C-alpha cells in the first residue's frame, strides 16, 4: 500500500493538475490507481466495471482538480469518496436497467454491504501507517502478535495496542451511516 500522502504533496498535486500537467495525473494514477480499482471491484464485483470506474474517477479529477480541497482531507480520501460514489451510482443504474429489477431490498442490502466494504478499505487506507502495518502483518501475512511485534521492532504490548486500535477503527465500517451527506466540497457529480 502507498504511504499516506502528506498534505503538502496533496496541495502540490492539486496545483499541478490545475495547471494541466499530464505528468501530475500520471503520478497520481501510479500512486492511487490500485486503491481506486480495488475499491470499485470490491463494490461492483466486476473487473470491467471497476476499470470503467477507475477511468471515470481519474477523468473527473483531471477535469475538476479544483473540487479537491486539501483542508477537508487527503487526496487519497477524496479519490476513495469519488470511487464509492461512482460505484454506488453504477449499482443503482444496473438495477434500474434490469428488465426484472427483483427485490429492491436486495439491491439496498448489496449497496449496504458494498458501502461497508468500501468504508473498511478507506479506513485501512487512511489509518496511520503503524496501525496499517500491524494489521497487514497479522491478518494478511498471518503473523501472531509476537511475530508482528518482532517484525515491527516494537514491544508485544505495543503490537497488541496497534492491532486492537486498528480493529476498533475497522469495526466502525458497519456502524457508520451508509448514505450520509458527502463531505463539503466533494459533492459534485462525476
C-alpha positions, -999 to +999 in steps of 0.1 A: +000+000+000+011+035-007+021+056+023-003+084+034+003+114+012+014+144+032-009+175+029+019+194+011+020+167-016-018+169-019-017+207-023+012+205-048-006+178-068-038+198-070-019+228-082-001+208-109-034+193-120-050+227-121-022+239-144-030+209-167+002+189-161-003+155-176+027+142-157+008+150-124-021+129-135+003+101-143+019+104-109-014+104-091-026+074-112+006+054-104+001+062-067-037+056-063-050+035-093-047+002-074-067+017-045-094+031-067-097-001-088-097-025-059-124-005-041-145-003-072-140-041-079-149-049-043-181-029-045-192-040-080-177-075-082-169-069-118-134-063-132-146-045-163-169-022-144-141-015-119-118-005-148-145+019-160-150+034-126-112+039-123-111+057-157-142+078-147-127+088-113-093+099-128-111+116-157-132+135-132-100+145-112-083+157-144-113+178-155-121+191-120-090+194-099-103+225-081-131+204-065-104+189-042-099+208-010-068+197+010-083+213+041-111+188+040-090+156+038-063+139+019-062+133-019-065+096-011-097+102+009-111+123-020-104+096-045-119+069-022-151+091-019-153+096-057-148+059-062-175+050-037-200+075-052-194+063-088-196+026-078-229+031-059-243+051-089-234+021-112-250-004-089-282+016-089-281+022-126-277-015-132-307-023-110-328+003-128-318-010-162-327-046-154-359-058-170-369-076-138-354-054-110-361-081-085-363-073-048-354-036-041-344-047-006-318-070-022-302-040-040-303-019-009-286-047+010-259-051-017-253-014-016-250-015+022-225-044+020-205-028-007-205+005+012-193-012+044-166-030+024-155+002+007-156+021+041-134-006+056-110-002+026-110+035+031-104+032+069-074+009+063-060+031+036-063+063+057-053+049+092-018+057+104+009+036+088+019+019+121-017+006+126-020-005+090+013-023+091+003-042+122-030-052+107-013-063+074+012-084+093-014-100+115-043-105+090-027-106+056+006-123+064-010-144+092+015-134+119+006-136+156+011-105+178+045-117+189+057-121+153+041-088+145+059-071+173+092-086+162+086-076+125+077-041+135+105-037+161+081-029+189+071-044+222+044-071+223+022-047+243+026-021+216+018-046+188-014-056+207-023-020+212-019-013+175-039-043+165-067-035+189-069+001+178-068-009+141-096-034+147-116-008+166-113+016+137-124-012+112-154-021+134-168+014+126-172+004+089-206-011+095-218+012+122-215+045+103-244+058+083-244+042+049-259+071+029-247+102+046-241+136+031-208+138+012-181+159+028-184+196+019-167+204-014-168+168-026-205+167-036-204+174-073-214+145-096-189+127-117 
